[in-house]
Amino acid sequence: MNSAPGPLLADLTAKARATAHARASACPCGAATLADRPDGLVVRHADTVAKAHPPGTDPAELAGRLTLAGRHPGILLPPLDPVPVALHGRLVTFWPYGAPVDPEDPDAAPWEAAAALLARLHRTPAPRNPPMMRGPAKAAQAVARLREAGPHPAAASVLRAWATLPPWARAEAPMPRTGTLCHGDLHLGQLVRHPAPAGPWLLIDVDDLGVGSPAWDLARPAAWYACGLLPPDVWARILAAYREAGGPAVPAEGDPWPALDVPARALTAQTAARAVAKAVAAGRPLDEVEQSLVDACDRMAAVPPQLAQEHAK
């Protein structure tokens, strides 16, 4: 975990407290840090959450993403205010608290709900002049950090796999199918129940929200399935729920892999790049899951993307 600068954490907590008290005359006190990473510092006070977005976040693009979330409250958690504020050189937004997925109960993971929400988001008409979905850009950032991290035996495998991807998946060219509204970073940590604790599931985290290729939003579970990290029956449930909800990222019937292959490869390389960079920073060997991602990169490098659907079993 990266420790946030003291003044930022203290002042963000104070902002969350003030916003929470302004929303309710009787507010149970008590603050908690929910996330402390380079891509976001998140604190909670009672039923209010404050997030400091990554340094360099574009104010106009973030405001556009906040507006989108406010327009689709049945899919995305709406912000308390669609206008971010500045704090210590960071943009800050405020949100109602939602109950997250329980990491101690993987069998209860709401994959079907996530898939249905994605399908609804993908069917939502995009606004004029929308921001671009940032999935490929985030993958490219992860690979750049790997290159900067220092030597590691697994780095070459990740970089070889990355090199096989088409330019759009490496954020070097425009994405195809850019008329579809996408989340950009779907995983179980991006789901909350609101109102807590038993309201409907909603998507959170708008930092990567925008128009792009909808298959990217299915790429992480698809990649985990291809790497052997997600059981086949769980992947089948995700795919069935997405199709049942009319999601356009894959054909309604038949093999979905031609549509998912490139994004799934990109997410595999992205996740492996982060894992190797973290191992270098910590001076430790890769764990079993991290090694499985690197092994998948070796397999990817040996099979061109256009042939991958023949090997995705």
N, C-alpha and C positions, 0 to 999 in steps of 0.2 A: 504494500500500500504506500502511495506517495503522500506524505504529510502536507496538507495545505498550509500556506503561510499563515501564521497566527492572526494577524490583523484581518485577513480575508475571512477566515473561519469565524472569528469573534463577531465581525460586523455582519456577516451573512446570518449567523444565528440570531443576532439582535433584530435584523430585518424580518426574519421568519417569526420571531416572537411578537413584534409589533403588528405584523399583518394578521397573525392569529388572534390577537386581542382585539383588533379592530373588527374582526368578523364575528366575534361572540363576546357578549358581556361577561359571561362566566367561562373562563378558559383554563383547563387544567394545565399547569405549567410543567415544563420538562422538555429539554431539547435532546436530539440525537443526531449524530452524523450517519446518514444512510449510505453515502458513497464519497470516496475521496480518491479520485483518479485524475490523471492529466486531462481527460476529456470531460470532466465535470465534478464539481463539489456539490453535494446535495445534503441539506440538513432539514430536519423536521422539528416543528414545535406544535404540539397538539394536533389539530386537523389541517395544518398548513405546512407545505413543503416549499423550500426555496432552493433554487439551483443556480450556481455560477457556471456559465457555459465556458467552453474552451477559449483560451486566449486567441485573438484574431477572428472570432466569430463575426460574420458580417451582420450589422444591425438590421439592414433592410431585408435580407434573406430570412433572418430569425423572426422578424416581425411578420413576414409573409407566412412562415410556417405556423406561428402562433395563431394567426387569423384562420388558417386552414383547420387547425385543431378545434377552434371555437365554432366553426361552421358544421362540424360533424361530431356532435357530442355522443352519439350512439356508437361511434367507432373509436374515436380518440378522446382521451381525457382532456377536457377543455381547461385552458389556463385561467387563473383568477383575473388576470389582466393581460390583454393582447399586446401590451407595450412593455418591452424589457427596460430595466433601469441599469445604470452603470455603477459599479462598485469595485474600487481598486483595479481599474482597467479591465474588468470583466463585465459581461452582460449577465444580468440576473433576472430570472423569471420566478413567478409564484404560482403554486398549484394546490388543489385540494389533495389531501392525503388519500391514497387508495391502498388496500391490503394486497401485498405482493403474493406471488406464488410461494408456497411452502417448500423450501429446498430439502426438507427432511422427509417429504412424502412424494417421491418421484412418480409413484403409480397414479397419483391424483393430478399430475401435470395437465393443465387444460389445453392440450394440443389441438383438439377439435375446435375449441372456442377461438384459439389463435388463428387457425386456418380459416374459419368462417369470417372472422374480422378482416383478415387479409383480403378474402374474396370480395367482401363488401367495399373495402377501401379501393380495390382495383377496379370495381365497377362504378366508382364515384367519378362524375365528370370533373376534369381538371379545370381550374380557374384560368383566366387569362394571365399570361406572363408569370407562370409559376416558377418556383425554384427548382433546380435539378436535384434528383435523388443522389445522395452522396456515397452510395455503397462502393462503387469502384474507386473513388478517391480515398476512402478509408482503407481499402485493401492495399492501394499503392503506398499509403503512409506506413502501414505495417511492414511492408517489404523494405521501404526506405530505412525504417528503424532497425531492421535486421542487418542491413548493410552497414549501418553506423555502429552496431553493437560490438563488433570485434569478431575475431575468427571463432568458428565452431564447426565441428565435422559435419553437422546436419545442414548447415546453411546452404551448401552447394545443391543439395536435393531440392530444397524449397525454391531456390532461384532458377533451377532448371525447369521445374514445374511451372513457375510463374512465366518463364519465357515462352512456353507453348501457347499461352492464352492470346486471343485476338486483342488488338490495341484498345478496343472499347472497354474490355474487362480490366485493363491495366490503367484506365483513366487517361489514355493517350489519344483517344478519339471519341466522338459523340456516341452515346448509347443508342442502340436500336429501340424502336417502339417507345418513344419518349412522350407519348400522349397519355400514359397511365399513371395515376397517382399511386405512389409506393411509399412504404414505411422506411426502407433502406437499411434497417439493422434489426431484423426480427430475431428475438430469442425469448426464452421464458421470463427473463428479467424485465422485459418490456410489457408485461401484463400486470394489471392491478384490478381488484374489485373496488368499484365505487358506486354508491357509498360503501365504505368499509363497515363491517367485514364481509358482507354477503351480497353486495350489489352485483350487477353484471360485470363481466370482464371487459376491460377497455385497454387499448394500446396507449403506451406512454412513450416519452422521449422523441421530440420532434426534430432533433438536430440534423437528421439525415432525410427527413421527409421531403418529397418532391416527385416530379415526374421522371419516369425512367422505365427500365425493363422489369415487368412484374415478376419474372422468374427469380430475380435477385432475392425477393422476400421469402421464397421457398428454399433458397440455396443452402442455408445453414443446416436445417434438418435433413435436406437431401445429401449434403456432404457428410453429415454424421452417419447417415445410413450407409453411404458408399464406403466409409472408413470402418464400418463395423461397430460404431459407437452408439447407434440407435437401432433397437430391435426392428426387424422387418415388419412385425405386426403394428408397431407404433407408427412407422413411416406409412404403412397402408392406411391407417386411420387418419393421419394428417391429410394424405392425398385425397381420400374419399370425402372428407369433410370439406375440403377446398372445392372439389368438383361439385359436390352437392349444393354448395352455396353459389355456384355459377362463376367461379374464378376463371379469368381469361388467360392465366399464365401458361397453362398446359392444355392439351386437347381434352375434350370431355370424356373420351375413351381412348384406350390403347396406351402405348408406351409413352410416358411423360419425359423420358430421359433426353431425347434430342433438344427439348426446350430448356432443360435444367442443367445439362452437362457443363457448359461454360461457367455459369454462375457458381455451381457447386464446386468446380475446380478452383475458382477464384477464392471462394470462402475457405476451402481447405488450405490453400497457400497462405491466405491471410492469417488464419488461426495458427498454422504451423510457424509462420514468421514471428508472430507474437510470442509463441511458446519458446522458440529458440532464443529470441532476444532476452526474454525473462530469465532463462537458464544461464545465459552468458552473464547477465547482470548479477545474478545470485551466486555464480561460480559453482553450479551444481549440475549433475547429469539430468537428462530428460527423464520424466516419469513414463509410465506405461502408456498413458493416453497420448502424451506429447510425441512419443516415439511412433505410435500408430499413425499420427498425422504426417510425420516425416516419411514413414513407409508409404503412405498413400501418395505423397508427392513423388516418390521414386516411381511408383506405378504410373502416375499421370504423365511423367516425363517420357515414359516408354511408349505411350499410346496417344496418338494425335487426338485432339478434342473431337473431331468429326467422326471418329470411330468409337468413341467411348461408350455409346449406347449398347454396343455389342458385348461390353465387358462389365456393365453395371449390374451385378447380380447380388 
